[in-house]
Amino acid sequence: MMIKRIKNLFISALIITLISTAGLKASEECFEGVSRSIFKFNMVFDDIILEPIAKGYSKLPEPIKAGTGNFTSNVATLLSIPNSLLQGNIKQVGHATGSFFINSTVGILGFFNPAEKIGLKPHREDVGQTLGKYGFGPGCYFVLPVLGPTTARDSIGLIADSFIDPFAHVTIQEKELFGMSGNSLDYFSVKSTTAVDFRSDNITNFESLEKNSIDLYSSLKSIYLQDRENKIKNSTDAQDDWGNLDN
């Protein structure tokens, strides 16, 4: 009970802080010095843990990598359903719902993607994008430990995601939905696998960026902010060489 109260107080304090900085532009920093320090920590984490795992993962047979990527993408589609509904995009609600059910059944739990072959291509949507659709500005930019770059708006969205995401509902909240249930280990296992899959797909991109950037921190900031802007606009530019940059 005490831990839950501390957690609620922390989230409340974080939301108040983020709302107070939401009027700032995304190009402005909430606390650049702290963010740059966290960024250095994240780079060490990447060098020691994430990159070696991603390189090992990249050596797996292509069908296994493709199946794993399809599975994590299928799970992520669940979050797109309520967000597409909140955005009033009924077409995307249909695409996301149809894609999830077809891939989860015919596609064997999402390891295959038959939905795409019949024209179902759901957009990846989250609460941060939904808030952007409603006209909320990004607020200031900062970096989270391990999770990486974000903004005031997207951080509030990240918290809200855990409440409206059906997958989070049955895992980290450990509640039943249509007879299905899970636990926190399931949730963080899928999220970790998603991160490894993304890092593996972008080994060359990261190496090139590190080699050619004068300021890697600023380069990744620019890439992240442009990617989020494209996703809010549902721009085709969102499907760039980096794939999905969301936390």
C-alpha positions, 0 to 999 in steps of 0.5 A: 500500500505504501509503495502504491501511494509513493508511486501515485505521488511520484506520477502526480508530481511528474504530471504537474511538472510536465504540464507546467513546461508544456507551453515550451517549444519542443526545441527548448530543453526542460533541463539540458544539463541533466538530459545530457548526463542521462544521455551519456548513461544511456549510451553506456547502457547501449554499448555494454548491454543493448548493442551486443544483444542486438548484434547477437539477435541480428545473426538469428535466421531471418524467419525468426527475426521477422516472426519476432518483429511481427509478434511485437508489432501485433501486440503494439497494435492494441494501443492503436485501437483506442487511440485511433478511436479517440482521434476519430479515425474510424478507418484506422480503428478498423485497420488496427482491430482487423489486423490484430484479430487476423494476425493473432489467429490466422497469423499464429499469435502474430508471428505472421502478418497475413493482414498486411497481404489483404490491405490492412495497414494500421498506423502506430498510435499512442496517447502522445500522438492523440494529444498532438492531434487535439492541438497540444504542443510538444512542450520541452524536450528531455531524455529519460533513463533507458527509454531515451528522448521524449517531450513533456506531452509525450511523457504524459502520453507514456503514462496514459498509455499504461491505462488505456493499452489493453496489453498493459491492462492484462499484464502490468495491471494484472486484470482479465480481459476477454478471459486473458491475463498476464503479469508484469514480466510478460509486459516488460519482456515484450517491450525489451524484445521490441527494443532489441528488434529496433536496435538490431534493425538500426545497427548501421544507422546508429554507427553512421550517425555516431561517426558523422555527427558533431553532436550526437545528442542534438542529432538524435533529438532532431531525428526524434522530434521530426519523427514524432511530428510526422507520426502526428500528421500521419505523414508517409515520411514517418516510415523512414529508415529508422522504423519506429522511434517511440519509447 
